[in-house]
Amino acid sequence: MAESNAVPARLLVVGRLRELAGDHVGAVVAYRQVILAGDPAGAAEARRRLEALVVRWAGRPV
């Protein structure tokens, strides 16, 4: 893994772990950082995961 891709890849892992732990806000923050880092592959996965979180949240009452 190239050094430029290391940070977004690690943040993606952090996002996944936070999502699994139920920390959805932490996952959103990590995924946002991946998207802002600009790595196309990582950003695509982060967007998919964010969309999945939104779909899950959409069905829950506020």
N, C-alpha and C positions, 0 to 999 in steps of 0.2 A: 504494500500500500504506500503510495507516495505521501510525503509529508503534508502536502497541501490538502489531501483528502482525509488525512488522519483525524483532524478535529471534527469535521462534519460526521464522519463515520462513528466516532465515539459519542457525539451528541445524539445520534440516531439510536444508539444502544441505550443511552441514558433515558431517552424518551420512551423507548419500548419498556424498559424496566419500571419507569414511573407509571406507565399505563397499566402494566400488570399488577403493580402494587395498589392501584386505585387512585393514584395521585394524578388526576387528569389535567389539572392546571399546570403541574410541573412538566407533564408530557407535552402540553401545548407549547410551553415556553421553549423546551428543548427542540421540538419540531420547527418552531419559528426560527430559531437560531440556525438550524440546518438549512432552511430555505434561504435565509439571508446570507449564508456563507457562499452560495452560488454554485455549489457542485450539482450539476444537472441530475445525476442518478440519485444522489441523496435527497435532493429537493423533491424529485418526483415521488419517492417513497414517503417522505415526510408529508407531502400534500395528500397522498392517499390515506395515510393514517389520520391526519387531521379531519379529512372528510368523513372517515368512519366514526371518529369521536363525535362529530357534529350530528351525524345520523342517529347515533345512540342517544345523545342528549336531547334531540328534538322530540322524542317520544316521552320524555319525563316532565312532569309538572314542575313549575317553578316554585 
